[in-house]
Amino acid sequence: MSTETASSSGSGSATSSINLESVRAVAKKDFQDAVRSWVFWGLSFLFFLLLVGITGGIAYFSTGSGSTQELTTGGLISIVRDVTRVIIPLIALILGWKSIAGERESGTIKVLLSLPHSRKDVVLGKLIGRSAVLSLSMIIGFGLAAIVVAGLLGSFDIAQYVGLLGMSILYGIAYTGIAVSLSSLTKSTTLAGGAVFGVFLLFYGAWYLIRIGFSMLVQRDIISGVTYTRTTELSDGTTREMTGERVPDFVLFLDSLDPGTAFNNALSIVSPAIDGVRYPDYIFPNGMPFYLEDWVSFIILLCWIVIPTAIALWRFDRVDL
């Protein structure tokens, strides 16, 4: 049985153990509540409509133009990627923002903690429960849509389709972990809502400006970039060397940490239709850093699950309720 060395409403350095059976009980209740409120089935239907609608649109316009080039699984993934890159974070953040903050605001968190659940059990249980709602709804939606998609596409690659599903689930869990973690760190749903909205703006606005801002600093010689030499062949058969300057490696690293960028690059592993990290060799005089490889994007998505959750487990154990 899990224990706490301080009361759930105290302000001391409360510590708690993790009881897997207790975590399962919290997650199960969270999932069942979603099923009873039709959130689960609504999301399943949404993902079904998304896949069928995009595939139907591709099939209709491709047939009308007399081209069948896009009627492949790769063509579908390249379009679904752009849509899910925005929709999945929105769904995940909405699913998670009230998970703990809502119970703290209403006071039901004290009732929950009066049962044999530690604070860590609650955080992990909420994360698993919300992640299960999102993941299983994707599996059902994508699974049912596969029947229609296979009939509409000229070429259906089940391995690429399952890869899209798997990476989408991982991407969704990453944002669910961020949302649940932020929810555990705030006392009200208003603060939690503001926090998750700020996260969305960060990754779909401010993060994009990081690279642009550093590029401008390099152009104005405010900071030093990396100088490279490019050899081009002229029309008369002679060659010419051109020198350029790019942003430092750490800027490229920061850019790769964006979950959306990591999702895109990770998809390139499962589908050749997706262009992941594509930098010309000549801009890396000393070779491209390993952290810019596509496979690292998979690790980055895992880190967006583990690190926010670890912070939440540590912090929620010590806050006043």
C-alpha positions in Angstrom: 0.0 0.0 0.0 1.3 3.5 -0.8 2.0 5.9 2.0 2.4 9.6 2.5 4.5 11.2 5.3 2.5 14.4 5.2 -1.2 15.2 4.9 -2.5 15.8 1.4 -3.4 19.3 2.3 -0.2 20.1 4.1 2.7 22.2 2.8 5.6 20.1 3.9 7.9 17.9 1.9 5.3 15.2 1.3 6.8 12.0 -0.1 4.9 9.1 -1.5 5.5 5.7 -3.0 4.1 4.4 -6.2 1.6 1.5 -6.0 1.0 0.0 -9.5 -2.4 -1.4 -8.5 -3.4 2.1 -7.2 -2.1 3.7 -10.5 -4.2 1.2 -12.5 -7.3 2.0 -10.4 -7.0 5.8 -11.0 -6.3 5.2 -14.7 -9.3 2.9 -15.0 -11.7 5.3 -13.4 -10.4 8.2 -15.6 -10.9 6.1 -18.7 -14.3 4.9 -17.7 -15.4 8.5 -17.0 -14.3 9.4 -20.6 -16.3 6.5 -22.0 -19.4 7.5 -20.0 -19.2 11.1 -21.2 -18.8 10.0 -24.8 -15.5 11.8 -25.1 -13.8 8.5 -26.1 -16.3 7.7 -28.9 -16.4 11.2 -30.1 -12.6 11.2 -30.6 -12.8 7.8 -32.3 -15.4 9.2 -34.8 -13.3 12.4 -35.3 -10.2 10.4 -36.3 -12.3 8.2 -38.5 -13.8 11.2 -40.3 -10.3 12.8 -40.6 -8.8 9.8 -42.4 -11.8 9.1 -44.6 -12.3 12.8 -45.4 -8.7 13.4 -46.4 -8.5 10.1 -48.4 -11.8 10.9 -50.2 -10.6 14.3 -51.1 -7.3 13.0 -52.5 -9.2 10.3 -54.5 -11.7 12.8 -55.8 -9.3 15.5 -57.0 -6.7 13.0 -58.3 -9.4 11.3 -60.4 -10.7 14.6 -61.7 -7.2 15.6 -62.8 -6.5 12.3 -64.4 -3.6 11.7 -62.1 -3.1 8.7 -59.8 0.2 9.8 -58.4 -1.1 10.8 -55.0 -3.3 7.8 -54.6 -0.8 6.0 -52.3 -0.3 5.6 -48.6 2.7 7.9 -48.7 0.7 10.6 -50.3 -2.0 10.2 -47.7 0.5 10.4 -44.8 2.1 13.5 -46.2 -1.2 15.3 -46.0 -2.5 13.7 -42.7 0.9 14.7 -41.2 0.2 18.4 -41.6 -3.3 18.1 -40.2 -2.6 15.9 -37.2 0.5 18.0 -36.3 -2.0 20.6 -35.1 -5.1 18.6 -34.2 -3.5 16.0 -32.0 -1.8 18.6 -29.7 -5.1 20.5 -29.4 -7.0 17.3 -28.4 -4.3 16.1 -26.0 -3.9 19.5 -24.3 -7.7 19.8 -23.9 -7.9 16.2 -22.5 -5.2 16.9 -19.9 -5.6 20.4 -18.7 -8.4 19.7 -16.2 -7.1 16.3 -15.1 -5.7 17.3 -11.8 -6.3 21.1 -11.6 -10.0 20.5 -11.9 -10.0 18.1 -8.9 -7.9 20.5 -6.9 -10.3 23.4 -7.7 -13.4 21.4 -6.8 -11.8 19.8 -3.7 -12.3 16.2 -4.9 -8.6 15.6 -5.0 -8.6 15.4 -1.2 -11.3 12.7 -1.4 -9.2 10.8 -4.0 -6.1 11.0 -1.8 -8.1 9.9 1.3 -8.3 6.5 -0.6 -5.2 4.3 -0.7 -3.7 6.5 -3.5 -0.5 8.5 -3.2 0.1 11.7 -5.1 2.4 9.9 -7.5 -0.3 7.3 -8.1 -2.7 10.1 -9.0 -0.3 11.8 -11.5 0.6 8.5 -13.2 -2.9 7.3 -13.2 -4.3 10.5 -14.8 -1.5 10.4 -17.4 -2.2 6.8 -18.3 -5.9 7.2 -18.2 -5.9 10.3 -20.5 -3.3 8.7 -22.8 -5.4 5.6 -23.1 -8.5 7.6 -24.1 -6.5 9.3 -26.8 -4.5 6.3 -28.0 -7.5 3.8 -28.1 -9.7 6.4 -29.9 -6.9 6.7 -32.5 -6.6 3.0 -32.9 -10.4 2.6 -33.4 -10.7 5.6 -35.7 -7.6 4.7 -37.8 -8.6 1.0 -37.8 -12.1 1.6 -39.1 -10.9 4.2 -41.6 -8.3 1.7 -42.9 -11.2 -0.3 -44.5 -12.3 2.8 -46.5 -8.8 4.1 -47.1 -7.6 0.7 -48.6 -10.5 0.8 -51.0 -9.9 4.4 -52.1 -6.2 4.4 -52.4 -4.6 3.0 -55.5 -1.8 1.5 -53.4 -2.2 0.7 -49.7 0.8 0.0 -47.6 -0.3 -1.4 -44.2 3.2 -1.0 -42.7 3.3 2.8 -43.4 -0.3 3.2 -42.2 0.5 1.4 -38.9 3.6 3.5 -38.6 1.6 6.7 -39.0 -0.7 5.5 -36.3 2.1 4.5 -33.9 3.9 7.9 -34.3 0.6 9.8 -33.9 0.0 8.0 -30.7 3.5 8.7 -29.4 3.0 12.4 -30.4 -0.3 12.5 -28.7 1.0 11.0 -25.4 3.8 13.5 -25.4 1.4 16.4 -25.4 -0.9 14.6 -22.9 2.1 14.3 -20.6 2.8 18.0 -20.9 -0.9 18.9 -20.2 -1.2 16.5 -17.2 2.1 17.8 -15.8 1.0 21.5 -16.1 -2.4 20.6 -14.6 -0.6 19.1 -11.6 1.4 22.3 -11.1 -1.6 24.7 -11.0 -4.3 25.2 -8.4 -7.1 26.2 -10.8 -8.4 25.3 -14.2 -8.0 28.9 -15.3 -4.3 28.8 -14.6 -4.0 25.3 -16.2 -5.9 26.5 -19.3 -3.6 29.5 -19.6 -0.6 27.3 -19.2 -1.6 24.8 -21.9 -2.6 27.6 -24.3 0.8 29.2 -23.7 2.4 25.8 -24.6 0.5 25.7 -27.8 1.5 29.2 -28.7 5.1 28.4 -27.8 5.4 25.5 -30.2 3.3 27.0 -33.0 4.7 30.5 -32.9 7.6 31.4 -30.6 9.6 28.2 -31.2 9.5 28.8 -35.0 10.9 32.3 -34.4 14.0 31.0 -32.6 15.7 29.9 -35.8 14.6 33.0 -37.7 15.8 35.3 -34.9 19.3 33.6 -34.7 19.5 33.7 -38.5 19.0 37.5 -38.4 21.7 37.8 -35.6 24.1 35.9 -37.8 23.4 38.0 -40.8 24.0 41.2 -38.8 27.3 39.8 -37.4 25.9 40.1 -33.8 26.7 36.5 -33.2 29.1 34.2 -35.1 27.7 31.5 -37.3 29.3 28.5 -39.0 31.1 29.3 -42.2 30.9 26.7 -45.0 32.0 26.4 -48.6 29.9 25.2 -51.5 31.2 24.1 -54.8 28.9 24.6 -57.8 29.4 23.7 -61.4 28.9 26.5 -64.0 27.4 26.1 -67.4 30.8 26.1 -69.1 31.9 23.1 -67.1 34.1 25.0 -64.6 33.5 25.0 -60.9 33.1 27.9 -58.5 33.4 28.0 -54.7 30.9 30.0 -52.8 31.2 30.8 -49.1 28.1 31.0 -46.8 27.3 31.2 -43.1 24.6 29.4 -41.2 23.3 29.4 -37.6 25.3 27.6 -34.9 24.7 23.9 -34.2 23.0 24.6 -30.9 20.2 26.6 -32.8 19.6 23.6 -35.0 19.4 21.5 -31.9 16.9 23.8 -30.2 14.8 23.7 -33.5 14.8 19.9 -33.4 13.4 19.8 -29.9 10.0 21.1 -31.0 7.6 18.1 -30.7 6.0 18.9 -34.0 9.4 18.9 -35.8 10.3 15.6 -34.0 6.9 14.1 -35.1 7.6 15.0 -38.7 11.2 13.7 -38.6 10.1 10.5 -36.8 7.4 9.9 -39.5 10.2 9.9 -42.1 11.4 6.7 -40.5 8.2 4.8 -41.3 7.4 6.4 -44.6 9.7 7.4 -47.5 7.2 10.0 -48.6 8.1 12.2 -45.6 11.2 14.3 -45.7 12.7 14.4 -42.3 16.0 16.2 -41.4 17.4 17.1 -44.8 20.5 19.3 -44.6 23.0 19.5 -47.5 26.3 18.0 -46.5 28.3 21.1 -47.4 26.9 23.2 -44.5 28.5 20.8 -42.0 32.3 21.1 -42.5 32.9 18.7 -39.7 30.0 16.4 -40.4 26.3 16.6 -39.3 25.8 16.2 -35.5 24.2 13.0 -34.5 21.3 14.7 -32.8 20.0 15.9 -36.1 19.5 12.4 -37.4 15.9 11.3 -37.9 16.0 8.5 -35.4 16.9 10.9 -32.6 13.4 12.5 -33.1 11.9 9.3 -31.7 14.0 9.8 -28.5 12.9 13.5 -28.3 9.2 12.5 -28.3 9.9 10.0 -25.5 11.7 12.8 -23.5 8.6 15.0 -23.9 6.7 12.3 -22.0 9.3 11.3 -19.4 10.7 14.7 -18.4 7.4 16.7 -17.8 6.0 13.6 -15.9 9.1 13.4 -13.7 8.8 17.1 -12.9 5.2 16.6 -12.0 5.8 13.6 -9.8 8.4 15.6 -7.9 6.5 18.9 -7.6 3.0 17.6 -7.0 4.4 15.6 -4.0 5.3 18.9 -2.3 2.5 21.3 -3.1 -0.3 22.6 -0.9 -3.7 21.3 -1.9 
